[in-house]
Amino acid sequence: SYSKKPYRLKFADKVKPFGLTKGKSWVLLANAQTGSMMANAAAMKIGQMVGAEYTNHIVPVELYINGEYKGSYMFTEHVSMSNNSVDVDEAVGYLLELDSYYDEYYKFKSKFYSMPVNVKEPDLTEYSISEAEARFALIQQDYNELDSAVYHGASLDNILDYDAYARFMLTNDLVNNQELGHPKSTFLFKEELENPDSKIKFGPLWDFDWAFGYESTRSYCESDYTASIFKSSMYSNPGYKMFWAMMNNYTVQKYYHKVWTDFINRDCIEELKDYLDCYYEFAKYSFQNNASKWGDGTGYATIKEIMKQWLNNRATYLYNNIAKFNLDEFLYPLVADVNKSNYVTVHDVAITTA
C-alpha cells in the first residue's frame, strides 16, 4: 500500500558490495512507514551483538534508478540458502518461513499448532515430482517433530538448538517484535535434514518495520517498554500459542537467562546506543533527502534519542523479570564476534577462573 517500494536485486555473478560476503541476491529495504528508518538497523545490530544465527548487515544508501532519486534505503542480504546469507547446502538442508501469508508453492500446516510453514529452500519446483514429494515429506516430518514435542511438553534436546533459539528470541523480545504471534517473517533452518545430530535453528532475523511498539501504537518506541511480546489479542493465533509454549520450556528459559546475562554483562546496551548515534550521524543527510521525496526523514535526532532510552528501559525490565538459573555449567561469559554475526562457545568443558 506504500508508494515507496522495496527492491530485490539479483546479479548474474556473485558481487561483493560494501565489503560484504560475495553473493548474487540482495535487497533494498524501503522503510516506508513514518519513523521506521532506524528500526531494522537497530534490530540487526542487536542480533549481531547477541550472536543470532546469520544476522543480516544493514548499509544505509541513497537510491537512484536511471538518474531518478528514489529515496533513502537500506541495502542488505536477501534471506536465502547461500554463502552470503544462510550458508547451508540446499542439497542436505532446508530453510523454512513461518508466515500467515502462506504463499509458497510448497507449504503445509503443522500437525498440532496449525502453523503456516512455507518451504523457502530448497526450491522443490526445480526437482522432479517424485524427488520433490519425497523431500517435502521429510521436511514436514522433521518440522512436525518440533511441533509435537512443544505441544506435548516433551524434551526438545534432540530437536532444537536451544542456544540459537535463545539468541533469536532475545533480539525479538528486546525490540518487542510481535509479528511472531501471527506468525510472520519468522525463519528457521536445518543444516542436515537426515542427520540425527543436526538440530533446528531459528533465524535469520528479518523485518522489524512493525516492532518497537509499532504494531500496537503505529509509532516507534512510544509504547510501554514493559509490554509483552505476546500480544493478548493474538491468543488464538498459532504463533502466539507455539512461541508461548516454547518460552515456558525449562531448558529454553535456562539458555535465555544465559544469553541475557552475557548481553547485560558485556554492556551491550551502551554499545547499541553508540551505534545508533553513529548510524544517525552517517545517515542523517540521507534521511533529510528522503523527506523531500516521501515526507519522512526529519525528526530522527529525536527518534534516535527516544529509541535509545526505550531500549535501555526495556532491556533492564526484561532482564529483571526473566527466570534465573545457576549458570555454572556454561562457559561464561560468552565471546561475541560482532563482525561475523557469530559467536564462540564451548560445552562440556570444566573452566576454573581466578
C-alpha positions in Angstrom: 0.0 0.0 0.0 3.1 2.3 0.2 4.3 4.3 -2.8 7.9 3.8 -1.7 8.7 0.2 -2.7 11.4 -2.2 -1.7 13.6 -3.9 -4.3 15.1 -7.3 -4.9 18.5 -7.3 -6.7 19.8 -10.5 -8.3 23.1 -10.4 -10.2 24.3 -12.9 -12.8 27.5 -13.4 -10.9 28.4 -13.0 -7.2 29.3 -9.5 -6.2 30.9 -8.1 -3.1 29.2 -4.7 -2.3 30.3 -2.6 0.6 32.8 -5.2 1.7 30.1 -7.8 2.5 30.4 -11.5 1.6 30.0 -12.2 -2.1 26.5 -13.1 -3.2 24.1 -12.9 -6.1 20.9 -11.8 -4.2 20.4 -8.6 -2.3 17.6 -6.4 -1.0 16.9 -2.7 -0.8 14.6 -2.1 2.2 12.2 0.9 1.7 11.4 1.7 5.4 8.3 3.3 4.0 6.5 3.6 7.4 6.9 7.0 9.1 9.7 6.9 11.7 11.0 3.5 10.6 14.3 4.3 9.1 16.4 3.2 12.0 14.3 0.2 13.2 15.8 -2.6 11.1 19.3 -1.2 11.7 18.9 -1.3 15.5 17.4 -4.8 15.5 20.1 -6.3 13.3 22.8 -4.6 15.4 21.2 -6.4 18.5 21.2 -9.7 16.5 24.9 -9.2 15.7 25.9 -8.4 19.3 24.0 -11.3 20.7 25.2 -13.7 18.0 21.9 -14.6 16.4 22.4 -17.0 13.5 23.3 -15.4 10.2 22.2 -11.9 11.1 22.0 -9.5 8.1 24.1 -6.4 7.7 22.5 -3.0 7.2 24.0 -0.4 4.9 22.2 2.9 4.5 22.2 4.1 0.9 20.7 6.7 -1.4 18.9 5.0 -4.3 18.8 6.4 -7.8 17.3 4.5 -10.8 18.2 5.8 -14.2 19.2 9.1 -12.7 15.9 9.5 -10.7 16.2 9.8 -7.0 14.1 7.2 -5.2 14.9 7.9 -1.5 16.9 6.6 1.4 17.1 2.8 1.6 18.8 0.0 3.5 21.0 -2.4 1.5 21.1 -5.9 3.0 21.4 -9.6 2.2 18.4 -11.5 0.7 17.5 -14.3 3.2 18.2 -17.5 1.3 20.4 -20.6 1.4 23.6 -19.0 0.0 27.1 -18.2 1.1 26.1 -14.6 1.9 23.1 -15.5 4.0 22.2 -18.9 5.4 25.4 -20.7 4.5 23.9 -24.2 4.3 24.0 -26.7 1.4 20.5 -26.9 0.0 21.2 -30.5 -1.1 21.1 -31.6 2.5 19.4 -28.8 4.5 16.3 -26.6 4.4 15.1 -23.1 5.1 11.5 -22.5 6.3 9.4 -19.4 6.9 6.6 -19.4 9.4 4.2 -16.8 7.8 0.5 -16.4 7.8 0.6 -15.1 4.2 1.2 -18.8 3.4 2.2 -18.0 -0.2 4.9 -20.5 -1.2 4.2 -23.3 -3.7 5.3 -26.0 -1.2 3.7 -25.3 2.2 1.8 -27.1 5.0 0.1 -26.5 8.3 1.8 -28.2 11.2 0.1 -31.1 12.9 -0.8 -29.6 16.4 -0.4 -25.8 16.2 -1.5 -25.4 12.6 1.5 -23.2 12.0 1.7 -21.9 8.4 5.0 -23.4 7.3 6.4 -22.2 3.9 9.3 -24.1 2.3 11.6 -21.3 1.1 14.5 -23.5 0.1 15.4 -25.8 -1.5 13.2 -24.8 -4.4 11.3 -28.0 -4.8 9.7 -26.8 -8.0 13.1 -27.5 -9.6 13.1 -31.1 -8.6 11.3 -34.0 -10.3 7.8 -34.6 -8.9 8.9 -37.8 -7.1 12.0 -36.2 -5.7 10.1 -33.1 -4.6 7.4 -35.1 -2.9 9.9 -37.2 -1.0 11.9 -34.2 0.2 8.8 -32.3 1.1 7.5 -35.3 3.1 10.8 -35.4 5.1 10.7 -31.7 5.8 7.1 -32.0 7.0 8.0 -34.9 9.3 11.0 -33.1 10.6 9.2 -29.9 11.5 6.3 -31.7 12.9 8.6 -33.4 15.4 9.3 -30.0 16.9 5.6 -29.0 16.7 4.6 -32.2 18.5 7.3 -32.0 21.2 6.4 -28.4 22.0 2.7 -29.2 22.1 3.1 -32.2 24.4 5.7 -30.5 26.6 8.3 -33.2 25.7 12.0 -32.8 25.7 13.5 -30.7 22.8 17.0 -31.8 23.5 17.4 -33.7 20.2 15.3 -31.4 18.1 16.0 -27.7 18.9 19.3 -25.8 19.1 18.5 -24.0 22.4 21.4 -21.6 22.2 20.4 -20.3 18.7 16.8 -20.1 19.7 17.6 -18.0 22.9 19.6 -15.5 20.8 16.9 -15.3 18.2 14.3 -14.7 20.9 16.3 -12.1 22.9 16.5 -9.9 19.8 12.8 -10.2 19.0 11.8 -9.7 22.7 14.1 -6.7 23.2 12.6 -4.9 20.2 9.1 -6.1 21.0 8.5 -7.8 17.6 5.0 -9.1 18.0 5.0 -10.5 14.5 6.0 -13.9 15.9 2.4 -14.1 17.2 0.8 -14.1 13.8 3.4 -15.6 12.7 5.1 -13.5 10.0 8.6 -13.3 8.7 9.9 -16.0 11.1 12.7 -18.2 9.7 14.3 -21.4 10.8 16.6 -23.8 9.2 18.4 -27.2 9.5 21.8 -27.8 8.2 21.4 -31.6 7.5 17.9 -32.8 7.3 18.7 -36.5 7.6 21.5 -36.2 10.2 20.1 -37.1 13.6 22.7 -34.9 15.3 21.6 -31.8 13.3 19.1 -29.6 15.1 16.6 -26.9 14.1 17.9 -23.4 14.4 15.8 -20.3 14.4 17.0 -17.4 12.2 17.9 -15.4 10.3 16.2 -12.4 11.8 14.0 -10.4 9.4 11.6 -7.5 9.1 11.3 -5.2 12.1 9.1 -2.5 10.5 6.3 -3.4 12.9 8.5 -3.8 16.0 9.4 -1.3 18.7 5.7 -1.0 19.7 4.6 0.0 16.2 2.1 -2.9 16.0 0.2 -1.5 19.0 0.6 2.2 18.6 1.5 2.9 15.0 4.6 4.8 16.3 8.1 3.7 17.3 9.3 3.4 20.9 6.3 5.2 22.4 4.6 2.1 23.7 5.1 0.9 27.3 8.5 -0.6 27.5 7.1 -3.4 29.7 4.7 -4.6 27.0 4.9 -8.3 26.4 6.0 -9.7 23.1 2.9 -11.9 23.3 0.1 -9.6 22.5 -3.1 -10.8 24.2 -5.3 -10.2 21.1 -3.3 -12.8 19.3 -4.0 -15.5 21.9 -5.8 -17.7 19.4 -3.1 -17.4 16.8 -0.8 -20.4 16.1 2.4 -18.3 16.5 1.3 -17.0 19.9 0.5 -20.5 21.2 3.6 -22.2 20.0 6.2 -19.5 21.0 4.5 -19.0 24.4 4.8 -22.8 25.0 8.5 -22.7 23.9 9.3 -19.9 26.2 7.8 -21.8 29.1 10.2 -24.7 28.4 12.6 -25.1 31.3 15.7 -25.6 29.2 14.8 -22.8 26.9 14.4 -20.5 29.9 17.8 -21.5 31.2 19.5 -20.7 27.9 17.5 -17.5 27.7 18.9 -16.5 31.1 22.4 -17.3 29.9 22.4 -15.2 26.8 20.7 -12.3 28.6 23.2 -12.3 31.3 26.0 -12.2 28.8 24.3 -9.4 27.0 24.0 -7.4 30.2 27.5 -8.1 31.5 29.1 -7.0 28.2 27.2 -3.7 28.5 25.7 -4.2 25.0 23.0 -1.6 25.5 25.7 1.1 25.8 27.3 -0.3 22.6 23.9 -0.2 20.9 23.4 3.4 21.9 26.8 4.4 20.5 25.8 2.5 17.3 22.6 4.4 16.9 24.4 7.7 17.4 26.9 6.8 14.7 24.2 5.4 12.3 22.2 8.6 12.6 25.3 10.8 12.0 26.2 8.8 8.9 22.6 8.7 7.5 21.0 12.0 8.6 21.5 13.8 5.3 20.1 10.8 3.5 17.1 11.0 5.8 16.6 14.6 5.0 16.8 13.9 1.3 14.2 11.2 1.8 11.9 13.8 3.4 12.0 15.8 0.2 10.8 12.8 -1.8 8.5 10.9 0.6 7.9 13.3 3.6 9.6 11.1 6.2 13.2 11.9 7.2 13.0 14.8 9.6 12.9 14.5 13.4 15.2 11.5 13.5 17.6 13.1 16.0 14.6 13.0 18.5 13.5 9.5 17.3 17.0 8.2 17.9 17.1 9.5 21.5 13.7 8.1 22.2 14.8 4.7 20.9 17.9 4.7 23.0 16.0 5.4 26.2 13.2 2.9 25.3 15.7 0.1 24.6 17.7 0.9 27.7 14.5 0.7 29.9 13.2 -2.4 28.1 16.5 -4.3 28.5 16.6 -3.6 32.2 13.0 -4.5 32.7 13.2 -7.8 30.7 16.4 -9.0 32.4 15.0 -8.2 35.8 11.9 -10.3 35.1 13.2 -13.4 33.4 13.6 -16.7 35.3 17.0 -17.0 36.8 19.2 -20.2 37.0 22.6 -21.4 38.1 24.8 -20.8 35.0 27.9 -22.6 36.3 27.6 -25.3 33.7 28.1 -22.9 30.9 31.4 -21.4 29.6 30.8 -17.9 30.9 30.9 -15.2 29.7 30.5 -16.0 26.1 32.6 -14.3 23.4 30.6 -12.4 20.7 32.1 -12.0 17.2 30.2 -8.9 16.0 31.8 -8.7 12.6 30.8 -12.2 11.5 27.5 -12.2 13.4 28.8 -15.3 15.0 29.8 -16.4 18.5 32.1 -18.8 20.2 31.0 -21.1 22.9 32.3 -24.4 24.4 30.2 -27.0 26.1 31.1 -29.8 28.4 34.4 -28.2 29.4 35.4 -27.6 33.0 36.5 -23.9 33.5 38.3 -22.6 36.5 38.6 -18.8 36.9 40.6 -16.8 39.4 
